[in-house]
Amino acid sequence: MKYLKYLIVILLIFSVALVSWADEGMWMPHQMKGLKLKAKGLKMNPRDLYREDGTGLMSAVVHLGGGTGEFVSRDGLILTNHHVAFGALQRAATKRKDYIQEGFIAWTKKEEIPAQGYIADVLLGYEEVTEKIMSAIKPDMTYREKYEAIDKAKKKLIAEAEKEGEDIRARVAAMYSGNQYYLFRFKRIKDIRIVYAPPRDLGNFGGDVDNWMWPRHTCDFSFLRAYVSPENKGVDYSKDNVPYQPKSVLKISTKGFKEGDFSFVMGYPGRTYRNSTLAELRFDLRNMKERMEMYKDIIAFFEQAGKDDREVQIKYAGLIKGLNNGLKNYEGKFEGIDRINLLEIKENQEKDFMEWVKDKPEREELYSNALEDISAFMEEYTAFNSRNALLGRMVSSYFGSALLSQAYTIFRTVEEKEKPDMERESAYQDRNIPLIKMRIQLADRGYDLETDRAFLKHQLKKLKDYPEEQIPEALKGLISKKNGKEIDAFVDHLYDSTLLADTEKRLELIDMKREDLMKFGDPLIQLASEMEKEMKVLREKEKALGQERQELRKVYLSGLLEKEEGRIAPDANSTIRFTYGFIEGYSPRDAVYYKPQTTLSGVIEKDSGEFPFHVPEKIKELYEGKDYGRYEDKKLNDIPACFLNTTSVTGGNSGSPTLNARGEQIGIIFDMTYESVTADYYEVPELQRTISVDIRYVLFVTEKFSGADHIIKELGL
């Protein structure tokens, strides 16, 4: 009965038209009507931002896995970040054709090369399905049973949606910790090709030194292209495929802007935690601290491994880049959280919430124990999470040994395929098997066999530093031995005896029956199967605990929504979002003010002659001759490089378009400022700034530096 009461409250909140919403937040398309955008400065019809027929501006924005891109031509040309396209460059690069360092340019469509592993999801529409999901829940269900019921309801909705076509992809996403559910439908395009990427000296100018910092001068962009079958179906790469014809394309503006101008962003932000409780924040801080030490260790290992070998450097370049990015982000979060005293802010917010609860008896009945229950749960969950996370990292394709990860993927896939499709873990359903096989095929582009062998030895020896109760059962006997020689011998046996270094053999094994796979006797498969015994138990417990946490947060979030009359943006979860703000500088500390725009002059000032501050000679020549063409900003008498605005973004927004009041693209988001990363938990408007590369710098490099006039013409310029 209590559950029904607060569900009714939530439905009432969202049935009322909102009068005015706060500026900060990443809003869903249907929530934009409450933002009063015309009054804020928008000069286009707000209804043209999102249209259900796919002709709105938002339909030009595509989800590119962990990033965002946008269609900028009727021939499927996608503009995104250099660092978003980096994985494709890495997989295509060799020591002889080093596309990471030298860049890449296709002078004709025939010269465009596959962006291996990349897919583009084009939004077709979305709808609320809360009642369809919640109707599967019965009052007397356990948390584990609730998880199962919701999972089945999601799978059913997804399966029904994907019957529309072989290239239709669907996803059900929870908002406000399950107070609402939405079904998103996409057209999935699987043939993505690289068109143009600048050299590292421009696309990654400043490297890790400048990462998250301002002033910034990175020309962080690349062009990709989406291809489909002649019948307009999203299919795998084929020479017969044709460029995709999007319904919506962004128009580029080279007219510039001035400080104070309205701007907005559309994209696919990854994760934020603004609606988390104090207990959850403390839990995250502990986790971040542990991850930082792990990131440092992995970075040091692979940097040393590739010190004198460019091939090894190329294979681990994406991993090192990603870990350095995450490490600096965490450092910024710790500094920011301490600087603004976020723990105290959260504590005061929760006191304010409880005072509101106690103001009325009906609120007390619903929400009086909400925060206390979450706090108690997080204490219990912390111990479980430490053990579960360690096991997960051991078989992770990102943090673990590549071959052990492949072995685990093969074993799990084979085991799951013996179940009916709707009873499998969603990641192993038939709809995802082609994706799993693609990752198996591409794995060789991201690891070196002998380096991987050494890394597994390194990882296992590090386990000696962990409490015994956290060490995987399958490895306890080995780790208990004090001499590292036993670990070396154990790993050498695995790598000398396995056949998993052969891609074709891996693809053969994944199609076997479980019984036949185990008879095959590969030692890495056997180790993965032993680890899975423990992981299966932990995974089942995780489902129950995860559902319990969601249910507890759901009660709190329903109260928070009621208190704020629904004027809270849902936390980011890789679904399409809209955010707006203004072109503005900021003052990060006493007596310091940062202007909102940088220029090519600043690029030249930073030139040190060595990466990450090496400026190509041709850029210097263009600068010295003031050969700026049509991309010069007449007020600056320079090429504009990067700029700031006050929009609210996070990881996943990389590659998102920054647009002016008329809905024209003026930049591409590639970062937040160091002082802004705390906004994943709490936004300070005075410090919240997003960094975009100015579209004029993008075009200047494309045309004047690379001579790629064909791309400029395709953009309609």
N, C-alpha and C positions, 0 to 999 in steps of 0.2 A: 504493500500500500504506500509506504514511504517513497519507493522508487517511482510509482505512478504519479505521486504528487509533484516531485521535482521535474519529471518529464513534462507534465502539463505546464509547469512554470516556464520551461525552456521553449516549448511550442508557442506560448503566449508572447514571449520576448521577441521571437523571430517572426511573428505574424504582424507585429506593429511596425509601420514605416518609420525609419529613423529620421529624426529632424536634422541632426548634425553629428558628425563623427570627428574624433580626434585626428590630427594630421598623421601621427606616426603609425606605422603598421604596414603589413603586406596584405592587401585586400583581395578577396575573390571577386571575379567579374560582376556577379550579381549584387555585391555590396557597394559598388562604385556609386550607385545612385544616391547613397547617403552622404557622399563626400562633398557635395555642392561644388563641383569642379569648375563650373563656369565662373562662379564668384571668386574662386581662387586664382583664375588666370587662364584656364583652358579656352582656346579660341576655335575649337572644332566641336562638332556635335558629340556629346558624350556617348550617345547611342551607337556611334560609329566605332567605338573602341572595341566592343564585343558584340558580334551578331551571330545568332544561332545558325545562319546559313553559311558561315565560314568566310564571309566577305569583310568582317571587321578587322581592324588593325591587329588585334590580338592573335588572329589566325595566321599572321605572317611570322609569328614568333614560334620557334620549334624547340623541343626538348632534345638536347644532344647528350644523353646519358647523364654525366655529372655536370653538364653546363647547359648553356642556352645559345641559340643562334637565331638569325632572322633572314627571311627571304628578301632579297634586294633586286631581283630581276624576275621576269616572267619565264625565264629558262632555268629556274630552280637554283640560282646562285645564292649561297648562304654566306652571310658575314658573321664571323665569331671571333673569339680571341685566339692569338697564337698559342697561349697555354692550354686552351681547350682542345685545339687541334694537335697539340704536341704529341699525344700518343700515336696518332696516325703517322706523323713525321718520323717518330722513333722507329715504328715497325717497318717503315719503308726505307729507312736509312741503313747504309753500310759504311764501312771505312772509306770505300771508293766513291760512294754517292752519299755524302754526309749532309742530308737535308736539314738536320738540326742546326748545323753551323752555317751552311751555305744558303739555306732557304730553298724554295722550289717554285718554279713557274711553268705552267702549261700554256703554250702559245696558241694551241687549238684544243678543241674538246677531245680530240683523239689522243692528245698527250696527257690528259688528266689521269692520275693514277688512283687506285682504290685507297680509301681511308679505312684500312682494315680494322674491323671491330666496331666501327661507328654505325649508328642507326639514328634516324631523325623521326621523332614522333610529332605529327601535325595534329593539333587539337581540332576535333570535329564538333565537340559539344560536351556538356555535362548536365547532370540532373541530381536532385536530392533523392536519396533512397533510404532515409533514416527509418521510416516505418517498415519498409521491407526487411531491413536488417534486424530491427528490434523485435519484430513479430516472431522471430525465431527463439527469443529468450523466454524462459519460463521462470517464475519466482523462486522455485525450489532448487534450481540448478546450482551445482558447485562452480567455482571459478573455471575449472578445467572444462566442464561441460559447456559453460558459456562461451569459452574460447572456441570450442569445436562447433557450436551452433552458429556463431558469427562467421567463422571461417567457411563453413558450408554455404551460408547465405551469400557471402561475397563471391565464392566460386561459381555459384549458380547464376548470379547476375552477370558476372564476367563472361561465362560461357554463352549466355543468351545474347549478349551484346556482340560477341565476336562471331556469331553466326552470320552477321551482315556481310562478311567478306573475309577472304584469306589474309588480307593485309590490315584488318581492323584489330586494334589492340585496346583493351579496356583495363581499367584499374578502379578499385573502390578505395577511397581515402577517408579516414576519420578526421573530423575537425572537433576541436574543443574536447579532446580526450573521449570521443565517442558520443558526445551529445548530438552530433550530426554526422551523417555519412553521405558522400557524393560519389556517383559513378561517372568517371571521365572516359571519353571515347577518343581514340586517335587513329589516324592513318599512319601505319609504320612503313617507313622507307628504308630499305636495307642496303641499297646501292648508293653509297656516298663516296665522292671522289675529291681528291685534293686539286685545287685550281691554282692557288698562289699562297705562299707563306714567305714573309721576309726573312732575311738571315737572323741568326741568334743575336747579333750585335744590335739589331733594332727591335725585334720581337720580344727579346728578353733583356733589353737594355736596363742596367741597374741590378739585374739578378736578385739574389737573396739579400744583398745589401740594402737595396731600395724597396724590397717587398714590404707592402703595407705602409709605406712611408709617403710623406708629402714634404717638399715638392717632388713630382714624378715626371719622367720623360720617356716612358716606355711606349713604343709603337706596337702595342699588343693586339694584333689582328691577323686573321687569315681568311681566305675565301675557300669554301667547299662548294660542291654541287650535288644536288639530289637527282637520282635517276630512277625511272620506273619502267615497267614493260610497255610495249606499244599500246597495250590495253589499259594503261594507267594503273597497273597493280604494283604494289611494293614487293619486289622480288629480289633475290640475290643477284650479285654482279653478273652481267652478261653484256657482251659486245653489241647485242641487239637492243639493249635498253636505250631509252630516250630521256632527255631532261624533263623533270617534273614541272608541270605548269600550275603553280600555286594560285589559289583564288585571290589571295591578298598579298600585296608586295609593299614594302616600305619605300617611301620617297626620301631621297637624301637631300639635305639642305647644306649649302656652302656659304650661307649668308651670315653665319655666326650668331652671337648672342651677346648680351651684356649682363653684368652683375645684377641680381635681383629677378632675372627672367624666370618664368614658370617652366618647369620641365617634368617629365614623368618617365617611368621605367616599367616595362612588362617583361616577365621572365619566369624562371623556374627555381626559386630559392630552395636550398636544401633543407636545413634544419635550424630552427630557433627554439629558445626555451624561455621566452618572456613570461609565460604563464606558469612557470614552475614555482614550487614552494621553496621556503628557506631550507627545509630538509633535503630537497632534491638538489638545490644549488650546492650545498655542502658535499653531497655525494659526488656531484660532477667535478667539483674542485679536487677531490681526492683522486678521481679517475684521471683527470687532466695531468696532475702531477706525476702519476705513474707512467702515463703515455709519453710525457716529455722525456723522461729518462730512457724509455724504450726507443723513441725516435732518434735520440742522440746516438745511442749505441748502434742502431741499424745504419744510420747515415755514415758514421765513422767506419763501420765494417766495409761497406760497399765503395766508399770513396778510396779507401786503402786498396781494395781489390782491383779497382780500375785505374790506379795511379799511373801505370805505365802501359796501359792497353786500351786503345780507343774503342775497340769492339766491345769490351766489357763496359766501358763508360757509356756507350750508346744504349746497351741493353738495360742498364740500371738507371739511365738518366731520368726517366719519368718517375720512378720510385723515389729517388733522391730529391727531385724537385718537389714532389708531393709532400714528402716528410718534412723538408725544410719549411715549406709553406705552412703546414700544420703546426710545426714547432714554434714559429714566430707568432702565429695566431694565438696559440696558448699563452705565450709570454705576454702578449699584448692584453689578453683577457685578465691574467693575474694582476698585471700592473693597473689596469683600468678598474677592476673590481675593488682593489685596495684603495685606489685614488678616490673613488666616489663613495667608498664604504658601503658597497652593495648589500653586505650581510645585514647591516643596520637598516638600510632602506627596506629590504624584504621583511625584516622583523616588524618594522613600523607599519608596513602595508598589511601584514597579517593581524596586527593589533587593531587596525582600522576595520578590517573585515569582520573580526570577532565582535567589535562594538556594534557594527551594523547588524550582525546576526542576533545579538542579544536584545536589540531594540524591539523585536516582535516575536511572540511565542511561536508563530508558525514557521519563522525562520530558524529558531532554535531547534525545533523538531527535525528540520531537514539538514541543517548545516553545523550544528554545535560541535560535533566530533570530527568534522572533515579534516582539519589541519592536524589534529592530534593523531588521527588514524594513519595519515600519510607519514608522519614522522616516525611512528612505531614501525610501520612497514619498512621504511628505508633502512632502519637499523638491522632488521632481519635480512633484508635483501643484499646488503653490502657484503656480508661474508659469502653468500652464495655466488655473487657476481664475480668475486676475485678468482674463484676456481673455474667458473664457467668461461670467463674471458681468457684465461691463460690457455685452456684447451683450444678454444676457438682460434687464438692467434697461431697456435702450432700448425694448424691445417689451413690457415688463411692463405689465399693467393697473393695477398698484399704484404703480410707481416711474416709469413712462414717460408719454409723451403718450397721451391716451385714444384719439385718432383713429389714431395710428400703431399702437397696440396692437390696435385693432379691425381695421385693415388686415392686420396680421400674423395675427390669429386667422382671418380670412376666408381668406387665402391658404393657411395651413397646413391648415385644415379641408378646403378644396377639393382640395388636393394629396393629403391622406391618404385622402379618400373614393374616390379612384381605385384604391386597393389593396383586396384582399379584407379583410373586417372583421377577421379574426384576425391579419392581418399589419400592421395599423395600430398606431401608438403608442396605448397604452390610452386616453389622454385624448381621442382622436378616433374611438374605436369608436362604432358606432351607438347603443350604450347611453348615450353621453354627448352625442350631438348635440342632444337637447332642452335639456340644461343649457347648452351653448354658445349656442344660440339665445336662451335666457332671458337670459343675460348680455349678449348683444348688445342685446336689447330694453331692458334696465335701464341700459345704459351712460349714457344721456342724463341719468339722475338723479344722476350722479356727476361731471359735468364741465360747464364753461361753454366754449363754442366759442372765444371770443376769449382767454380765460385759457389754454386749452389751446394755442392758437397761440403765445402768448407763452412758455409753459413749454417748448415744443419748441425755440424759439430759445435760451432760457436753457440748456437741456440741451446743445445742440450747441456753444454757446460754451464751456461747461465742459469739453468734450472737448479743448480746446486745452491743458489742464493735464495731460493724460495722456501717457504715453510713446507714441511713434508705433506701436510693435508692438501696443499694446492697442486702438488706434482701429479701428473696423470698416472693412473694405476698401471698402465701398460709400460711405463718408463721408470717406475720406482726402483725396481731391482737394479737397473743400469745406473741410475743417478746416485744411488746409495754408495756406489763404489767410489772411493776417494781418488783413484788414479784416472786422469783424463785419457790415458791410453786405451782403456776399455771402450770409452765413447768413440774414439777415433776408429778403433777396429770394428765396432758395431756399425758405424756409418759407412765405412769403406765396404763392408760386406753388403749393405743395402745397395749401394751404388754400383758395385762390381757385379752384382747378381741380377739387378732389375733390368727389364726391357722397356721401362717407361720413358726412357730418353728418346725413344722412337715414336714420333707423332702418329704414324699409321698404326702402330701397335696399340697405342692408347685408344684410338678411335675404334679399333677392332674389339678391344676389351669392353668398352662401354656398351656394346651391343650384345654381350654375353648374358646368359642366365647366371644368377648368383652362385649356384652350385659349380658351374663350369669355371667361373672366375676364380673361385677359391682353389679349385683343382689345379689351376694354372700355376699357383705357388709362388707368385711374385712376392718377394719379401716386403716391399713397400706397401703393396695391397694388404698383406697380412697385418702389418703394423697399423695401417689405417683402419682395418676392421676391428682390431683390438681397442683402438682409441674410440671408435664409434660406439662400442658397448657402453662406455662411460658417458659419452656425449649424448647418447639416446636418453639415458636416465635424466641427465641434467636438462636436456631439451624439453622433456615432458614437464619437469618441474618449472622450467622457465615459462612455458605456456600458461600454467596456472598462476604463477607469480606475476607475469606480465598482465594477465587479465585482471588480477586483483588490484594491481597498481592502477590500471586504467579505470576500473570501477571507482576506486577511492578518489582519483583525480577528477573523475566525471562529476562526482557530487560537489567537490570544491569549485570546479569550473562553472557548474550550473549556478552556484551561489554567486560567483564573481560576475557572471553574465547578468544575473538578475540585478545585482547591486549597480552595475554600470549601464543598465538598460540596453544590453547587447552591443555597446560601443567598444568592443574589443576585437581586434583582428585575430584570426586563428593563427597559431604558430605555423611557421613554414614547414612544409612536408613534401617538397618537390612537385607541388601542383602549381598551376598558372596563377600568378599574382600581379597586382598593380600597385605601384607606390608613386607618390608625387612629391616634389619639393622645388627648391629654387637654387639658382646659381649663386653660391655664396662662399666666401672664404671663412676662416675661423681663427680663433686664438687658443692654441693648445696649452699655453702656460703664460705666466706673467711677462708682460712687455714683448711678447712675440705675436705677430699677426701674419697669417699665411694668405696671400692672394689666391683667388679661385682659379687662376689660369697660369700655365707655364708655356714656354716657347722653344723654338728650335735653338735660340741663343743659349738657353739653359742646357740643352743637349751638348752643344759645343763646349760650354764651360766645364762640363763634367768629364770631358774626354781625358782619359789617362793613358790611352794607347794599348790597354789590355782589357780583356773581358773581366768584369761586366760593364766597364765604362769605355769600351773601344768604339769610336765613331768611324764608320766606313769612309774611305777617302772621297767617294763620290758625294756623300752628304756634305762633307766639308767644302767641296768645290761648289756645290749648289748654294751653300750658305754664303761663301765668300763672294760669289757672283750675284747674290740676291736673286737667283733664278728660281723664283717661287711660283711663277705662273699665276693661275687664277685662284690659288689657295692661300694667298697672303691675306692676313687680317690687316686692313688699312689703319685701324686704330693702333695696333701693336707694331705695325711695320715689320711683321715677322710671320713665320708659320706657327700657328697655335699648336701646342703639343698635347697637353692634357688639361682637364678641368674638374672642378668639384661641384657637386650639388648636395642638397640636404635629403635626398631620398633614402629610404630604408631598405637595405639589401643584405645578403649574406652569401656564403658559398653556394654555388649552383646558379647564381645570377651572372656569373662570369660569361661574357658574350652577349648579355642582354642589350637591347638598343636603348640609348638615352634619346628621348624625343623632345622637341620644343612644343610650344603651346598649340601649334597647328598640326601636330602629329607627324612632323618630319624628323628624320634621324639626324642628330647632330653629334653623336658619339657612341662609343661602345664601352660598357662597364667592364672593368677588369680587376677592381680592387676596392677595398675600403681603407680609410686611414687607420693608422695604428691606434688612435684614440677611439675609433668607432667599433672595434671588434667586440667590445663589451656589450654592444647593442644586441648581440645574440641572446643576452639575458635581460638587459635593461638599457633603454635608449636615453641618452642625454642630448637633447636637441642642439645645444650650443656646440657640441663636439661631433655630432653625427654628420659625416661627410662620405660621399661615394666618389670614387675616382673613375673617370672615363677618358679614353683616348679620343681626342678631337677628330671628327670625321675628316677634317681638312688635312690633318697630318697623315691619316690613312691614305687618302687620295694622292697627296703629294708624294709619298713613298711609292705608291703603286705606279703612278704615271712618270714623275720626274726622276726618281731613283731607279726604278726597274724598267721603265719604258713600256709598261703593260697597257697601252692605249686601248686594246681590245676589251679589257675589263671596264675601263672608264666609259667606253661607248655602251657596253651592256648595261651599265648602271643608269643610262639615260642622260649622261652629262655631256 
